Amino acid sequence: MTTTTDDPLVSTDWLAAHLRDPKVKVIDASYKMPGVLPLPADDFITAHIPGAVFFDVNAIADKNDPRPHMYPTAEQFAQDVSALGISSDDTVVAYDAGGWVAAPRAWWMFLSFGHPNVKVLDGGMQKWTSEARPVESGPVAPKPGKFQAKFDPSFVRSKEQLLDNVETKNEQVIDARPRPRFEGTVVEPWPGRRSGHIPGSCNVPYADLFDAKTGAMKPLDELRKAFTSAGIDTAKPIVTSCGSGVSALVLTLALYRLGVRRSALYDGSWAEWGLPDGPPIATGPA
């Protein structure tokens, strides 16, 4: 169970009280599926929390990897984050548009690269604007910071590790995609991917973990019920997955709030596993 000191979430009240703190750096990590307009970067220019910078999930990634927004090297992450005006002694607060997609991805990346002082704004931009809090518009040109990064590979899993796990079942794999995508009853929105899920995986749709009306994450007892109802034992090792390694971190964030540590992300997720020449798949309910 989390305490007030290690809770990965901060409230809109907390952020409003710390907006002028020079050691608190706010990042907008909003993300949309390919082809959805306007682009998150354009939304940011239209309106963002005062002092925020845009954390581009697609750009802060391995540019030489054909898979979508795969983890960059520690060197690149440090360079990109420094360019956003963030230094290693800053507290980072990540938010997104409020649909709970990519702010947890940014949070997990910072943790993965050795930066523990990172939080997620509960409710994101949705809750912030519903409370009539101030916003700014226009592009931002921050003064570069000095950020150092060291990657901890235990935070992520590869396809090869997931293939081994299909046999060993040492880790529980939880898929964050909507249930029809998990069960393979709809066409997968990622072009050229098969429909279905990783054999042996369970399904906890990420949208079940927050209140759509307020954008806030649900209470701990409801989070716990969502996982136990899916047959998850939070005392045993867990790997989260989704469409492309983004919304999976909503599950990871919720698990962290429930006291789960040392879980991992399957970074390639269904964008990799679901390729036509990918590994075997399963369909139907878990």
C-alpha positions as CSV (number, residue, x, y, z in Angstrom):
1,M,0.0,0.0,0.0
2,T,1.2,3.5,-0.8
3,T,1.6,6.2,1.8
4,T,1.3,10.0,1.3
5,T,5.0,10.2,0.7
6,D,5.4,7.5,-1.9
7,D,2.0,7.9,-3.7
8,P,2.8,8.4,-7.4
9,L,-0.2,10.8,-7.7
10,V,-0.4,14.5,-6.8
11,S,-3.6,16.5,-6.7
12,T,-4.5,19.5,-8.7
13,D,-4.5,21.4,-5.4
14,W,-0.9,20.3,-4.8
15,L,0.3,21.3,-8.2
16,A,-1.5,24.7,-8.0
17,A,0.4,25.4,-4.8
18,H,3.8,24.4,-6.4
19,L,3.5,25.9,-9.8
20,R,5.9,28.7,-8.9
21,D,8.5,26.3,-7.4
22,P,11.5,26.4,-9.7
23,K,12.4,22.8,-8.8
24,V,9.0,21.5,-9.9
25,K,8.9,20.8,-13.6
26,V,5.6,20.1,-15.3
27,I,5.4,18.0,-18.5
28,D,2.4,17.4,-20.8
29,A,2.8,13.8,-22.0
30,S,-0.5,13.6,-23.9
31,Y,-0.7,11.0,-26.7
32,K,-3.1,9.9,-29.3
33,M,-3.3,7.0,-31.7
34,P,-1.8,7.5,-35.1
35,G,-4.0,9.5,-37.4
36,V,-6.0,11.2,-34.7
37,L,-6.1,14.9,-35.0
38,P,-5.3,17.5,-33.8
39,L,-1.9,16.3,-32.8
40,P,-1.1,16.4,-29.0
41,A,1.6,18.9,-29.7
42,D,-1.0,21.2,-31.3
43,D,-3.3,20.7,-28.3
44,F,-0.4,21.7,-26.1
45,I,0.1,25.0,-28.0
46,T,-3.6,25.7,-27.7
47,A,-3.7,25.2,-24.0
48,H,-1.4,23.8,-21.3
49,I,-0.8,24.2,-17.6
50,P,1.3,27.3,-16.9
51,G,5.1,26.5,-17.1
52,A,4.6,23.1,-18.7
53,V,6.7,21.7,-21.5
54,F,5.6,19.0,-24.0
55,F,7.0,15.5,-23.5
56,D,6.6,13.9,-26.9
57,V,6.2,10.1,-26.4
58,N,6.9,9.5,-30.1
59,A,10.0,11.6,-30.1
60,I,11.6,10.6,-26.8
61,A,12.1,7.1,-28.2
62,D,14.5,5.0,-30.2
63,K,14.4,6.6,-33.6
64,N,16.1,3.7,-35.3
65,D,13.5,1.1,-34.1
66,P,10.6,0.5,-36.5
67,R,8.3,-0.4,-33.6
68,P,6.4,2.6,-32.2
69,H,8.0,4.7,-29.5
70,M,10.3,2.1,-28.0
71,Y,12.6,3.0,-25.1
72,P,15.5,5.2,-26.1
73,T,19.0,4.8,-24.8
74,A,19.9,6.5,-21.5
75,E,22.0,9.0,-23.4
76,Q,19.2,10.0,-25.6
77,F,16.7,10.2,-22.7
78,A,19.1,12.4,-20.8
79,Q,19.6,14.7,-23.8
80,D,15.9,15.0,-24.6
81,V,14.9,15.6,-21.0
82,S,17.6,18.2,-20.5
83,A,16.3,20.0,-23.6
84,L,13.0,20.3,-21.8
85,G,14.6,22.2,-19.0
86,I,14.6,19.4,-16.5
87,S,17.6,18.7,-14.2
88,S,18.3,15.7,-12.1
89,D,17.4,17.5,-8.9
90,D,14.0,18.5,-10.1
91,T,10.6,17.0,-9.2
92,V,8.8,16.1,-12.4
93,V,5.0,16.2,-12.6
94,A,3.5,14.5,-15.6
95,Y,0.0,15.1,-16.9
96,D,-2.0,14.3,-20.0
97,A,-5.3,15.3,-21.6
98,G,-7.2,13.4,-18.9
99,G,-7.9,10.1,-20.6
100,W,-5.1,8.4,-18.5
101,V,-3.0,7.3,-21.4
102,A,0.6,8.6,-21.5
103,A,1.4,10.5,-18.3
104,P,2.0,7.1,-16.6
105,R,4.3,6.2,-19.5
106,A,6.4,9.3,-18.8
107,W,6.3,8.5,-15.1
108,W,7.6,5.0,-15.7
109,M,10.3,6.1,-18.1
110,F,11.7,8.6,-15.5
111,L,11.7,5.8,-12.9
112,S,13.3,3.4,-15.4
113,F,16.1,5.9,-16.0
114,G,16.9,6.4,-12.3
115,H,14.8,9.5,-11.5
116,P,12.6,8.7,-8.5
117,N,11.2,12.3,-8.0
118,V,8.4,12.0,-10.5
119,K,4.6,12.2,-10.0
120,V,1.4,12.0,-12.1
121,L,-1.2,14.7,-11.9
122,D,-4.5,12.9,-10.8
123,G,-7.1,13.8,-13.3
124,G,-4.7,15.5,-15.7
125,M,-5.8,18.4,-17.9
126,Q,-9.4,17.3,-17.7
127,K,-9.7,17.8,-14.0
128,W,-7.4,20.9,-14.0
129,T,-9.6,22.8,-16.5
130,S,-12.9,21.6,-15.0
131,E,-11.8,23.4,-11.8
132,A,-11.3,26.6,-13.9
133,R,-7.6,26.7,-13.1
134,P,-5.3,28.8,-15.2
135,V,-3.9,27.7,-18.6
136,E,-1.4,29.2,-21.0
137,S,-1.1,28.9,-24.8
138,G,1.7,29.2,-27.4
139,P,5.0,27.4,-27.9
140,V,7.5,27.0,-25.1
141,A,11.3,27.4,-25.3
142,P,12.8,26.3,-21.9
143,K,16.3,26.9,-20.7
144,P,18.1,23.6,-21.0
145,G,18.6,21.6,-17.8
146,K,21.2,19.1,-16.7
147,F,19.8,15.6,-16.5
148,Q,21.6,12.4,-16.0
149,A,20.1,9.0,-16.8
150,K,21.0,5.4,-16.0
151,F,18.7,2.7,-17.4
152,D,17.5,-0.2,-15.2
153,P,16.5,-3.0,-17.6
154,S,14.4,-4.7,-14.9
155,F,11.7,-2.1,-15.7
156,V,10.9,-3.6,-19.1
157,R,10.5,-6.9,-20.8
158,S,11.3,-8.0,-24.4
159,K,9.3,-10.3,-26.7
160,E,11.9,-13.0,-26.1
161,Q,11.2,-12.8,-22.3
162,L,7.5,-12.9,-22.9
163,L,7.8,-15.9,-25.2
164,D,9.7,-17.7,-22.4
165,N,7.1,-16.6,-19.9
166,V,4.3,-18.2,-22.0
167,E,6.0,-21.5,-21.1
168,T,7.2,-20.8,-17.6
169,K,4.3,-18.6,-16.4
170,N,6.7,-17.1,-13.9
171,E,5.1,-13.6,-14.4
172,Q,1.4,-12.7,-14.7
173,V,0.8,-10.7,-17.9
174,I,-2.0,-8.1,-17.8
175,D,-3.3,-6.5,-21.0
176,A,-4.7,-3.0,-20.6
177,R,-6.5,-2.9,-23.9
178,P,-10.3,-2.7,-24.1
179,R,-12.0,-6.1,-23.8
180,P,-13.1,-6.5,-27.5
181,R,-9.5,-5.9,-28.6
182,F,-8.2,-8.4,-26.0
183,E,-10.7,-11.0,-27.0
184,G,-10.1,-10.5,-30.7
185,T,-13.7,-9.6,-31.6
186,V,-12.8,-6.3,-33.3
187,V,-10.2,-5.3,-35.8
188,E,-7.0,-4.2,-34.1
189,P,-6.5,-0.4,-34.7
190,W,-2.8,-0.8,-35.1
191,P,-2.5,-1.3,-38.9
192,G,-1.4,-4.8,-40.0
193,R,-1.8,-6.4,-36.6
194,R,-3.7,-9.6,-35.8
195,S,-6.6,-9.5,-33.3
196,G,-6.3,-11.3,-30.0
197,H,-3.9,-11.5,-27.0
198,I,-0.8,-13.1,-25.6
199,P,-1.6,-16.7,-24.5
200,G,-2.1,-16.9,-20.8
201,S,-2.5,-13.1,-20.3
202,C,-5.3,-11.5,-18.3
203,N,-7.4,-8.4,-19.2
204,V,-7.8,-5.3,-17.0
205,P,-9.0,-2.5,-19.4
206,Y,-7.1,0.7,-18.4
207,A,-10.3,2.8,-18.7
208,D,-11.8,0.8,-15.8
209,L,-9.3,2.3,-13.4
210,F,-10.4,6.0,-13.5
211,D,-13.6,8.0,-13.3
212,A,-14.5,9.1,-16.9
213,K,-16.5,12.1,-15.5
214,T,-13.7,13.6,-13.3
215,G,-10.6,12.0,-14.9
216,A,-9.4,11.0,-11.4
217,M,-8.1,7.6,-10.6
218,K,-10.6,5.4,-8.7
219,P,-10.2,4.7,-4.9
220,L,-7.8,2.0,-3.8
221,D,-10.5,-0.6,-3.0
222,E,-12.0,-0.3,-6.5
223,L,-8.5,-0.6,-8.0
224,R,-7.8,-3.7,-6.0
225,K,-11.2,-5.2,-7.0
226,A,-10.4,-4.6,-10.7
227,F,-7.3,-6.8,-10.4
228,T,-8.6,-9.5,-8.1
229,S,-11.7,-9.9,-10.3
230,A,-9.3,-10.6,-13.2
231,G,-7.6,-13.3,-11.2
232,I,-4.4,-11.3,-10.5
233,D,-2.4,-12.1,-7.4
234,T,-0.7,-8.8,-6.6
235,A,1.9,-10.6,-4.4
236,K,3.3,-12.4,-7.5
237,P,5.4,-10.9,-10.4
238,I,3.5,-8.9,-12.9
239,V,4.2,-7.6,-16.5
240,T,1.8,-5.1,-18.1
241,S,1.1,-4.8,-21.8
242,C,-1.3,-2.9,-24.1
243,G,-1.3,-1.8,-27.7
244,S,2.1,-0.2,-27.9
245,G,3.5,0.2,-24.4
246,V,1.6,3.3,-23.3
247,S,-1.7,2.6,-21.6
248,A,-0.2,-0.4,-19.9
249,L,1.4,2.0,-17.5
250,V,-2.0,3.0,-16.2
251,L,-2.2,-0.5,-14.8
252,T,1.4,-0.2,-13.5
253,L,0.5,3.1,-11.8
254,A,-2.6,1.6,-10.2
255,L,-0.6,-1.4,-9.0
256,Y,2.1,0.9,-7.6
257,R,-0.7,2.6,-5.6
258,L,-1.7,-0.8,-4.3
259,G,1.9,-1.4,-3.0
260,V,3.2,-3.4,-6.0
261,R,6.8,-2.8,-6.8
262,R,9.2,-4.3,-9.4
263,S,6.5,-4.9,-11.9
264,A,7.6,-4.5,-15.6
265,L,6.4,-3.2,-18.9
266,Y,6.3,-5.2,-22.2
267,D,7.5,-2.3,-24.3
268,G,6.7,-3.8,-27.7
269,S,3.2,-4.8,-26.6
270,W,0.7,-5.8,-29.2
271,A,2.3,-3.5,-31.9
272,E,5.1,-6.1,-31.8
273,W,3.4,-9.4,-30.8
274,G,0.4,-8.9,-33.1
275,L,2.5,-8.6,-36.3
276,P,1.5,-11.1,-39.0
277,D,4.7,-13.1,-38.5
278,G,4.5,-12.7,-34.7
279,P,4.2,-15.4,-32.0
280,P,1.1,-17.5,-31.4
281,I,-2.0,-15.6,-30.2
282,A,-5.1,-16.4,-28.2
283,T,-8.7,-15.1,-28.7
284,G,-11.8,-15.1,-26.5
285,P,-12.1,-14.4,-22.8
286,A,-9.1,-15.0,-20.5
